[in-house]
């Protein structure tokens, strides 16, 4: 099984577990005289099987991410951590550049209104955000390509 297939299966298992939890929650209490449409004990038993499978998948995925490498020599685990940090940096830079930019609806109407000015160069920070976004996309593309080429451990 390829790593990408395992990642898709992991996502599917998580969705199935969430669905079973919700179904059990809906039938854990019924009006007196009514019967549940499904027995919560049975739903929990199904969920237990899926949780065990999910644990196996997570262990195998993590084992693979630690041992598999990208062409530049970094492990998938390192690349994923770097990608996550690029996303965090990008979001922070984007948020700051947006906060510094004047809102079009708030342009001063008269000379007596309070005037605000940015404390950063909006253009520079937007460029920095664009650069981080590009770096993120490039790294994410490398990770995704590797996921479809690497066998799950």
Backbone as CSV, one residue per row, in Angstrom:
resi,resn,N_x,N_y,N_z,CA_x,CA_y,CA_z,C_x,C_y,C_z
1,UNK,0.844,-1.166,0.000,0.000,0.000,0.000,0.899,1.241,0.000
2,UNK,0.576,2.197,-0.838,1.306,3.456,-0.887,0.919,4.317,0.313
3,UNK,1.831,5.177,0.700,1.598,6.062,1.841,0.358,6.925,1.610
4,UNK,0.182,7.432,0.407,-0.983,8.270,0.111,-2.286,7.503,0.319
5,UNK,-2.304,6.229,-0.052,-3.496,5.407,0.165,-3.772,5.244,1.659
6,UNK,-2.723,5.070,2.423,-2.875,4.941,3.876,-3.409,6.232,4.480
7,UNK,-2.953,7.363,3.978,-3.441,8.651,4.471,-4.925,8.828,4.161
8,UNK,-5.326,8.407,2.974,-6.745,8.471,2.611,-7.581,7.537,3.481
9,UNK,-7.051,6.347,3.741,-7.761,5.408,4.602,-7.866,5.959,6.021
10,UNK,-6.800,6.568,6.508,-6.825,7.158,7.846,-7.938,8.208,7.942
11,UNK,-8.033,9.052,6.940,-9.075,10.083,6.920,-10.464,9.450,6.910
12,UNK,-10.630,8.423,6.104,-11.916,7.735,6.015,-12.295,7.086,7.346
13,UNK,-11.332,6.452,8.000,-11.595,5.811,9.290,-12.023,6.857,10.316
14,UNK,-11.343,7.995,10.343,-11.714,9.060,11.279,-13.149,9.524,11.034
15,UNK,-13.516,9.670,9.768,-14.883,10.083,9.428,-15.893,9.024,9.860
16,UNK,-15.558,7.754,9.650,-16.458,6.673,10.067,-16.635,6.654,11.580
17,UNK,-15.553,6.866,12.318,-15.628,6.902,13.783,-16.519,8.053,14.228
18,UNK,-16.332,9.223,13.643,-17.174,10.370,13.990,-18.641,10.082,13.708
19,UNK,-18.908,9.428,12.580,-20.273,9.074,12.223,-20.875,8.101,13.227
20,UNK,-20.125,7.088,13.611,-20.620,6.118,14.597,-20.873,6.789,15.949
21,UNK,-19.985,7.679,16.360,-20.184,8.385,17.631,-21.474,9.200,17.596
22,UNK,-21.716,9.878,16.499,-22.928,10.685,16.375,-24.187,9.810,16.372
23,UNK,-24.126,8.714,15.646,-25.282,7.798,15.625,-25.545,7.236,17.022
24,UNK,-24.483,6.870,17.731,-24.652,6.340,19.093,-25.208,7.427,20.008
25,UNK,-24.719,8.640,19.869,-25.198,9.749,20.686,-26.689,9.978,20.486
26,UNK,-27.155,9.837,19.261,-28.574,10.050,18.962,-29.450,8.959,19.565
27,UNK,-28.912,7.742,19.729,-29.718,6.623,20.221,-29.399,6.213,21.650
28,UNK,-28.566,6.964,22.341,-28.206,6.594,23.702,-29.355,6.910,24.676
29,UNK,-30.276,7.753,24.253,-31.430,8.088,25.070,-32.634,8.242,24.153
30,UNK,-33.710,7.552,24.484,-34.938,7.631,23.686,-36.118,7.916,24.611
31,UNK,-37.184,8.351,24.013,-38.403,8.607,24.776,-38.949,7.288,25.318
32,UNK,-39.492,7.343,26.502,-40.045,6.152,27.141,-41.054,5.499,26.206
33,UNK,-40.921,4.205,26.042,-41.802,3.449,25.154,-41.248,3.277,23.751
34,UNK,-40.230,4.062,23.383,-39.613,3.959,22.063,-38.384,3.062,22.135
35,UNK,-37.981,2.574,20.991,-36.768,1.769,20.873,-35.745,2.559,20.048
36,UNK,-34.484,2.418,20.372,-33.477,3.109,19.552,-33.422,2.497,18.157
37,UNK,-33.106,3.319,17.177,-32.997,2.783,15.817,-31.780,1.875,15.694
38,UNK,-30.743,2.140,16.495,-29.558,1.291,16.550,-29.120,1.196,18.003
39,UNK,-28.572,0.053,18.377,-28.104,-0.110,19.746,-26.733,0.548,19.913
40,UNK,-26.620,1.471,20.861,-25.340,2.137,21.061,-24.198,1.159,21.337
41,UNK,-24.484,0.047,22.020,-23.431,-0.943,22.290,-22.862,-1.515,20.990
42,UNK,-23.736,-1.768,20.029,-23.281,-2.299,18.737,-22.462,-1.256,17.969
43,UNK,-22.920,-0.014,18.024,-22.191,1.056,17.350,-20.812,1.252,17.992
44,UNK,-20.774,1.148,19.328,-19.495,1.282,20.021,-18.563,0.129,19.648
45,UNK,-19.098,-1.050,19.523,-18.266,-2.200,19.140,-17.661,-1.980,17.748
46,UNK,-18.460,-1.450,16.825,-17.943,-1.129,15.491,-16.856,-0.058,15.591
47,UNK,-17.125,0.938,16.443,-16.162,2.015,16.613,-14.841,1.490,17.176
48,UNK,-14.918,0.559,18.121,-13.705,-0.034,18.702,-12.843,-0.688,17.634
49,UNK,-13.460,-1.416,16.714,-12.709,-2.047,15.626,-12.014,-0.993,14.762
50,UNK,-12.751,0.077,14.483,-12.170,1.140,13.660,-11.044,1.868,14.395
51,UNK,-11.217,2.073,15.685,-10.166,2.737,16.465,-8.899,1.884,16.458
52,UNK,-9.042,0.584,16.588,-7.875,-0.307,16.531,-7.202,-0.224,15.164
53,UNK,-7.994,-0.204,14.107,-7.433,-0.082,12.755,-6.757,1.276,12.582
54,UNK,-7.369,2.316,13.113,-6.788,3.654,13.024,-5.440,3.703,13.732
55,UNK,-5.355,3.092,14.886,-4.087,3.057,15.611,-3.005,2.384,14.778
56,UNK,-3.334,1.270,14.151,-2.378,0.578,13.284,-1.934,1.478,12.133
57,UNK,-2.898,2.176,11.537,-2.591,3.047,10.400,-1.684,4.195,10.833
58,UNK,-1.995,4.813,11.958,-1.190,5.943,12.436,0.241,5.508,12.725
59,UNK,0.396,4.363,13.350,1.743,3.848,13.644,2.510,3.599,12.348
60,UNK,1.860,2.963,11.382,2.529,2.673,10.111,2.874,3.962,9.355
61,UNK,1.961,4.923,9.365,2.204,6.203,8.687,3.372,6.930,9.349
62,UNK,3.349,6.996,10.666,4.438,7.685,11.373,5.774,6.981,11.163
63,UNK,5.762,5.666,11.194,6.993,4.901,10.952,7.530,5.214,9.550
64,UNK,6.640,5.281,8.586,7.038,5.589,7.213,7.565,7.011,7.108
65,UNK,6.884,7.960,7.738,7.302,9.364,7.670,8.680,9.585,8.288
66,UNK,9.014,8.782,9.280,10.323,8.917,9.930,11.434,8.318,9.072
67,UNK,11.120,7.248,8.349,12.174,6.559,7.599,12.296,6.989,6.138
68,UNK,11.206,7.440,5.523,11.242,7.816,4.104,11.865,9.194,3.937
69,UNK,12.587,9.365,2.837,13.247,10.647,2.583,12.817,11.229,1.241
70,UNK,12.898,12.530,1.170,12.683,13.253,-0.080,14.017,13.297,-0.828
71,UNK,14.003,13.683,-2.097,15.252,13.730,-2.867,16.346,14.601,-2.236
72,UNK,15.960,15.621,-1.467,16.977,16.487,-0.850,17.546,15.902,0.440
73,UNK,17.076,14.701,0.838,17.630,14.020,1.994,16.856,14.182,3.288
74,UNK,15.935,15.153,3.359,15.170,15.307,4.588,14.080,14.238,4.659
75,UNK,13.784,13.802,5.864,12.737,12.795,6.026,11.377,13.444,5.782
76,UNK,10.401,12.600,5.495,9.040,13.113,5.332,8.570,13.792,6.614
77,UNK,8.931,13.227,7.757,8.545,13.812,9.035,9.085,15.233,9.145
78,UNK,10.344,15.430,8.771,10.942,16.767,8.816,10.250,17.702,7.819
79,UNK,9.964,17.199,6.638,9.313,18.013,5.613,7.897,18.414,6.049
80,UNK,7.185,17.505,6.674,5.836,17.809,7.140,5.883,18.878,8.240
81,UNK,6.835,18.745,9.160,6.981,19.753,10.217,7.319,21.109,9.604
82,UNK,8.226,21.118,8.635,8.599,22.374,7.969,7.405,22.969,7.239
83,UNK,6.650,22.142,6.537,5.464,22.616,5.817,4.465,23.241,6.789
84,UNK,4.238,22.590,7.922,3.305,23.117,8.915,3.764,24.468,9.452
85,UNK,5.069,24.624,9.644,5.595,25.890,10.142,5.526,26.976,9.072
86,UNK,5.717,26.601,7.810,5.557,27.566,6.718,4.122,28.069,6.679
87,UNK,3.180,27.176,6.880,1.769,27.576,6.889,1.494,28.540,8.045
88,UNK,2.070,28.257,9.201,1.883,29.119,10.357,2.491,30.504,10.103
89,UNK,3.702,30.518,9.542,4.355,31.797,9.231,3.556,32.585,8.204
90,UNK,3.126,31.890,7.153,2.341,32.535,6.107,1.092,33.182,6.695
91,UNK,0.373,32.447,7.522,-0.868,32.963,8.094,-0.608,34.195,8.951
92,UNK,0.468,34.169,9.749,0.802,35.311,10.595,1.146,36.536,9.746
93,UNK,1.979,36.349,8.724,2.380,37.462,7.863,1.174,38.003,7.100
94,UNK,0.341,37.131,6.582,-0.865,37.546,5.856,-1.799,38.322,6.767
95,UNK,-2.022,37.808,7.977,-2.911,38.493,8.924,-2.391,39.884,9.275
96,UNK,-1.069,40.011,9.492,-0.497,41.313,9.823,-0.611,42.290,8.655
97,UNK,-0.343,41.823,7.443,-0.437,42.721,6.294,-1.880,43.155,6.065
98,UNK,-2.832,42.275,6.296,-4.240,42.639,6.154,-4.679,43.611,7.250
99,UNK,-4.174,43.409,8.470,-4.531,44.295,9.576,-3.962,45.690,9.372
100,UNK,-2.813,45.788,8.720,-2.180,47.087,8.496,-2.845,47.874,7.374
101,UNK,-3.430,47.166,6.427,-4.046,47.825,5.274,-5.308,48.564,5.709
102,UNK,-5.480,49.793,5.237,-6.704,50.527,5.600,-7.924,49.883,4.950
103,UNK,-8.987,49.832,5.709,-10.231,49.289,5.152,-10.867,50.351,4.276
104,UNK,-11.314,49.946,3.135,-11.873,50.903,2.167,-13.096,51.630,2.730
105,UNK,-13.885,50.957,3.527,-15.109,51.562,4.056,-14.821,52.549,5.183
106,UNK,-13.573,52.587,5.660,-13.236,53.445,6.787,-12.416,54.676,6.391
107,UNK,-12.413,54.999,5.125,-11.685,56.203,4.715,-12.269,57.397,5.442
108,UNK,-11.407,58.298,5.808,-11.852,59.471,6.559,-12.842,60.289,5.740
109,UNK,-13.854,60.742,6.438,-14.851,61.584,5.791,-14.500,63.067,5.947
110,UNK,-13.914,63.421,7.092,-13.559,64.815,7.342,-12.135,64.875,7.908
111,UNK,-11.611,66.061,8.017,-10.259,66.233,8.546,-10.190,66.045,10.057
112,UNK,-11.329,66.013,10.731,-11.324,65.877,12.188,-11.353,64.424,12.639
113,UNK,-11.550,63.517,11.726,-11.581,62.103,12.101,-10.179,61.600,12.409
114,UNK,-10.111,60.544,13.212,-8.830,59.956,13.590,-8.180,59.333,12.361
115,UNK,-6.910,59.586,12.235,-6.162,59.068,11.090,-5.226,57.957,11.580
116,UNK,-5.255,56.824,10.898,-4.385,55.697,11.224,-3.417,55.482,10.084
117,UNK,-2.226,55.021,10.443,-1.241,54.708,9.412,-0.580,53.378,9.774
118,UNK,-0.215,52.609,8.769,0.436,51.319,9.046,1.831,51.518,9.618
119,UNK,2.244,50.589,10.450,3.600,50.638,11.025,4.541,49.692,10.293
120,UNK,4.032,49.018,9.286,4.849,48.129,8.464,4.647,48.494,6.999
121,UNK,5.536,48.034,6.161,5.365,48.206,4.727,4.427,47.100,4.240
122,UNK,3.220,47.487,3.911,2.213,46.503,3.502,2.686,45.730,2.277
123,UNK,3.257,46.426,1.313,3.731,45.763,0.086,4.800,44.720,0.399
124,UNK,5.748,45.071,1.283,6.801,44.117,1.645,6.218,42.901,2.361
125,UNK,5.287,43.127,3.265,4.702,42.017,4.017,3.826,41.152,3.123
126,UNK,3.152,41.747,2.155,2.367,40.939,1.208,3.292,40.103,0.334
127,UNK,4.426,40.685,-0.060,5.404,39.913,-0.835,5.944,38.767,0.006
128,UNK,6.236,39.043,1.274,6.722,38.003,2.169,5.680,36.881,2.283
129,UNK,4.409,37.260,2.375,3.334,36.258,2.447,3.295,35.436,1.159
130,UNK,3.416,36.106,0.025,3.422,35.393,-1.265,4.589,34.424,-1.351
131,UNK,5.767,34.852,-0.888,6.952,33.984,-0.904,6.757,32.761,-0.012
132,UNK,6.195,32.982,1.176,5.929,31.852,2.080,4.897,30.901,1.487
133,UNK,3.873,31.453,0.847,2.843,30.616,0.222,3.444,29.775,-0.896
134,UNK,4.323,30.379,-1.695,4.983,29.641,-2.779,5.859,28.534,-2.210
135,UNK,6.638,28.857,-1.174,7.506,27.863,-0.546,6.685,26.714,0.028
136,UNK,5.550,27.050,0.646,4.648,26.037,1.186,4.140,25.120,0.069
137,UNK,3.657,25.720,-1.015,3.113,24.928,-2.131,4.164,23.998,-2.723
138,UNK,5.376,24.510,-2.915,6.440,23.693,-3.491,6.776,22.506,-2.591
139,UNK,6.882,22.754,-1.297,7.179,21.671,-0.367,6.018,20.693,-0.289
140,UNK,4.801,21.214,-0.273,3.627,20.343,-0.230,3.569,19.464,-1.479
141,UNK,3.907,20.008,-2.618,3.932,19.213,-3.853,4.945,18.075,-3.752
142,UNK,6.121,18.359,-3.182,7.135,17.315,-3.004,6.620,16.216,-2.067
143,UNK,5.977,16.631,-0.996,5.439,15.669,-0.032,4.355,14.810,-0.686
144,UNK,3.448,15.449,-1.407,2.359,14.704,-2.052,2.901,13.727,-3.095
145,UNK,3.882,14.155,-3.856,4.486,13.255,-4.853,5.131,12.063,-4.161
146,UNK,5.837,12.325,-3.085,6.483,11.230,-2.337,5.443,10.279,-1.781
147,UNK,4.334,10.818,-1.283,3.280,9.973,-0.719,2.767,8.928,-1.708
148,UNK,2.756,9.276,-3.000,2.257,8.341,-4.006,3.341,7.396,-4.519
149,UNK,4.583,7.609,-4.092,5.675,6.760,-4.539,6.250,5.884,-3.452
150,UNK,5.972,6.199,-2.210,6.574,5.485,-1.083,5.621,4.433,-0.544
151,UNK,6.164,3.249,-0.335,5.372,2.158,0.232,5.262,2.344,1.744
152,UNK,4.107,2.018,2.283,3.871,2.101,3.723,4.705,1.046,4.425
153,UNK,5.357,1.430,5.520,6.137,0.466,6.322,5.213,-0.347,7.208
